[in-house]
Each structure stands twice: as C-alpha cells, then as structure tokens.
C-alpha cells in the first residue's frame, strides 16, 4: 500500500503543479481549485508514506518522479521542449530513483 500511496501523492502533485500554469496566477477558478486540492491530496498521501519510508527517501522519490512527469506534461500540454542538458539531467534523476529503490537498505522492498 505504501507505494500506492506514494503514486497517488506523485500524481496529485503533478496535476497540481501542471494546473498552476493554467491558473494564470490564481485568476482562473477551476485550475486554481485543482492546484489547492491536488497539493492537499499529495501532502496527505505523503504523510501516509512517511509511516514506512524515511522522509529523505520519500522526498527523493516523490520530487524526482514529479520533476520528470511535470516536464512531460509541460512538453505535451504547453509545448515546452527541454533541451539536451535538461533531458540528461532528468535521466540522471530517474537513475537516482532507480538506485534508491533497487539498492537502498533504508526502504523495505
């Protein structure tokens, strides 16, 4: 269940962050509500994850996967194309998340 909660937290955070641009500085109601509700859901489920996984590891996975997914949403919805250094950096972030999940003894598998 812990990884399901983490996935929900990540998806909610990605939705909220993606809606942040569409909110146009909180001048549009629906995207603004998505931002607030999305972050509330994300942080609630993040607290559930922290019962099992240490905070540093949880945050590394949550933010790392979130960065890559938000960049993907930016590319698909907002036509924001990352350059090669950004793509390489995000690849390294993904590699870091994989290393944590495969090799770290601080999380239970």
Buried (B, 14 or more C-beta within 10 A) or exposed (E): EBBEBBBBBBBBBBBBBBBBBBBEEEEEEEBBEBBEBBBEBBEEBBEBBBEBBEEEBBBBBBBBBBBBBBBBBBEEEEEEEBEEEEEEBBEEBBEEBEEBBEEEEEBEE
